[in-house]
């Protein structure tokens, strides 16, 4: 429908029903000429019809709602012992700071408002360029890990009918040097062993699977050090 209201004055408006989402979409046609308004209305209608047939969400969740629901899912995985709380914290930072930030071009408050129906795979191709622009010292491996989290989000969202695509393509990053830290000093080793032997490491509130995993890490580090699989620098 192409129409005018008292509030819009002489400017023509557009409205069409989006059946899958049971809502009307409304837009201004930004013209006072009826012929131009009809032509613009036809183009808009065909665009929406194509998007609906392609399974694209016209309204959908906001990016903030999408991320929050995904984080709730990830917290459930933590509770079930599928991932650690530390991994959850990393995912949360990657999405809240960099995914939302990218959508708002650095402005998180704007990025949070973007609707899933507005998302397109091409929007994420230059993510590495965005990250380096805002942080020239960011490592390639860090960017690649963040991109992996983004695609995990889209895979989950598509599986739950929240997006019309399940992954995005990024500019290829070839990592030739993953970067290795120096061996631990004896002081660093002592601090590490003390932390692993502390009451919070194996005796805090956690699932049995998490407790067994922590015990394994503790024993593994001790065995590596005491059998000279690792070379210690003084």
C-alpha positions in Angstrom: 0.0 0.0 0.0 1.1 3.5 -0.9 -0.6 6.1 1.3 -0.4 9.4 3.1 -1.4 10.3 6.7 -2.0 13.6 8.4 1.3 13.2 10.3 3.3 12.6 7.1 1.8 15.6 5.3 2.4 15.4 1.5 5.1 12.7 1.8 4.0 9.3 0.6 4.4 6.2 2.8 4.7 2.5 2.0 3.3 -0.5 3.9 3.3 -4.2 3.3 2.4 -7.3 5.3 5.3 -9.8 6.2 3.3 -13.0 6.6 6.1 -15.2 8.2 6.7 -12.7 10.9 3.0 -11.5 11.1 3.9 -7.8 11.1 3.6 -4.8 8.8 6.7 -3.1 7.6 6.4 0.6 7.1 8.7 3.1 5.3 8.6 6.6 4.0 9.0 6.9 0.2 10.5 10.3 0.6 8.6 11.9 -2.2 5.5 14.0 -2.7 5.0 12.8 -6.3 2.5 10.0 -6.6 4.0 8.5 -9.7 7.5 8.3 -8.1 6.0 7.0 -4.9 4.2 4.1 -6.8 7.5 3.2 -8.6 9.4 3.2 -5.3 6.7 1.2 -3.6 6.9 -1.5 -6.3 10.6 -1.8 -5.9 10.3 -2.0 -2.2 7.6 -4.7 -2.4 9.7 -6.8 -4.8 12.7 -6.5 -2.5 10.8 -7.6 0.5 9.1 -10.4 -1.4 12.5 -11.7 -2.5 13.9 -11.5 1.0 10.9 -13.4 2.4 11.2 -16.1 -0.3 14.9 -16.4 0.6 14.1 -17.0 4.2 15.5 -13.7 5.4 14.2 -12.2 8.6 12.8 -8.7 7.9 12.4 -7.8 11.6 14.1 -10.4 13.8 16.1 -9.9 17.0 18.4 -7.0 17.7 22.1 -7.8 17.7 22.0 -7.3 21.5 19.2 -9.9 21.8 21.0 -12.3 19.5 24.2 -12.2 21.4 22.5 -12.5 24.8 20.5 -15.6 23.7 23.7 -17.2 22.4 25.6 -16.4 25.6 22.7 -18.0 27.6 23.2 -21.1 25.4 26.9 -21.0 26.1 26.4 -20.7 29.8 24.2 -23.8 29.7 27.2 -25.6 28.1 29.4 -24.4 30.9 26.9 -25.8 33.4 26.8 -29.1 31.6 30.6 -29.3 31.6 30.9 -28.9 27.8 33.1 -25.7 28.0 34.9 -24.0 30.8 33.8 -20.7 32.4 37.0 -19.2 31.1 36.1 -20.1 27.5 32.6 -18.6 28.1 34.3 -15.3 29.3 36.4 -15.2 26.1 33.3 -15.7 23.9 31.4 -13.0 25.8 34.3 -10.5 25.3 34.7 -11.4 21.6 31.0 -10.8 20.9 30.2 -7.8 23.1 33.3 -5.9 22.2 34.2 -6.9 18.6 31.0 -8.3 17.0 28.7 -5.6 18.3 31.5 -3.0 17.8 31.8 -4.0 14.1 28.1 -3.7 13.5 28.2 -0.1 14.9 31.5 0.7 13.2 33.1 1.2 16.6 29.9 2.5 18.3 28.5 -0.4 20.5 25.3 1.4 21.3 24.5 1.6 17.6 25.7 -1.9 16.9 23.3 -3.3 19.5 20.3 -1.9 17.6 21.1 -3.6 14.3 18.4 -6.3 13.4 19.3 -9.8 12.4 17.2 -9.2 9.3 19.7 -6.5 8.3 22.7 -8.8 8.6 24.5 -10.0 5.4 27.6 -12.2 5.1 29.4 -9.5 3.2 29.3 -7.2 6.2 32.0 -9.2 8.0 34.5 -9.8 5.2 36.8 -6.9 6.3 36.6 -7.7 10.0 40.4 -8.1 10.2 40.8 -4.6 8.6 38.4 -3.2 11.2 40.3 -4.8 14.1 43.7 -3.6 12.9 42.4 -0.1 12.4 41.3 0.0 16.0 44.2 -1.9 17.4 47.4 -2.1 15.2 49.0 -4.5 17.6 46.3 -7.2 17.5 47.7 -10.6 16.5 46.5 -12.5 13.5 45.8 -15.6 15.6 43.6 -13.4 17.9 41.5 -12.2 14.9 41.1 -15.7 13.5 39.9 -16.9 16.9 37.3 -14.1 17.0 36.2 -15.0 13.5 35.7 -18.6 14.6 33.4 -17.4 17.4 31.4 -15.3 15.0 30.7 -18.3 12.7 29.8 -20.4 15.8 27.2 -17.7 16.6 25.8 -17.8 13.0 25.7 -21.6 12.9 23.7 -21.6 16.2 21.4 -18.7 15.0 20.7 -20.3 11.7 19.9 -23.7 13.4 17.4 -21.8 15.5 15.8 -19.9 12.6 17.2 -16.5 13.6 19.3 -15.8 10.5 19.1 -16.9 6.8 22.8 -17.9 6.6 24.9 -20.1 8.8 28.4 -18.7 8.2 30.3 -15.8 6.8 33.5 -15.5 4.8 36.4 -13.4 6.0 39.5 -12.1 4.3 42.0 -14.9 4.4 44.6 -14.7 7.2 47.8 -16.8 6.7 49.5 -17.3 10.0 53.1 -18.3 9.5 54.3 -17.7 13.1 51.9 -18.4 15.8 54.2 -16.8 18.3 55.8 -18.7 21.3 56.6 -17.3 24.7 60.0 -17.8 26.4 60.3 -20.8 28.8 59.2 -20.2 32.4 61.7 -18.9 34.9 62.0 -20.8 38.2 60.0 -18.0 39.9 57.3 -18.2 37.3 57.2 -22.0 37.7 56.9 -21.8 41.5 54.0 -19.3 41.1 52.3 -21.6 38.6 52.6 -24.7 40.8 51.4 -22.8 43.9 48.3 -21.6 42.0 47.6 -25.1 40.7 48.0 -26.5 44.3 45.8 -23.8 45.8 42.3 -24.5 47.3 40.4 -22.8 44.4 42.0 -24.8 41.6 40.6 -28.3 42.4 38.4 -27.7 45.4 36.2 -24.9 44.4 32.6 -25.1 43.2 32.7 -26.9 39.8 31.4 -30.1 38.0 33.3 -33.3 38.5 34.3 -33.2 34.9 35.8 -29.8 35.3 37.6 -31.0 38.5 39.1 -34.0 36.7 40.2 -31.7 33.9 42.0 -29.4 36.3 43.7 -32.3 38.0 45.0 -33.5 34.7 46.4 -30.1 33.8 48.1 -29.9 37.3 49.7 -33.4 36.9 50.6 -32.8 33.3 52.6 -29.6 34.1 54.4 -31.3 37.0 55.4 -34.3 35.0 56.6 -32.2 32.1 58.8 -30.1 34.3 60.2 -32.9 36.5 61.0 -35.2 33.6 62.8 -32.5 31.7 60.4 -32.4 28.7 60.5 -28.7 29.2 63.8 -26.7 29.4 63.8 -24.1 32.2 65.7 -20.9 31.9 67.3 -19.1 34.8 
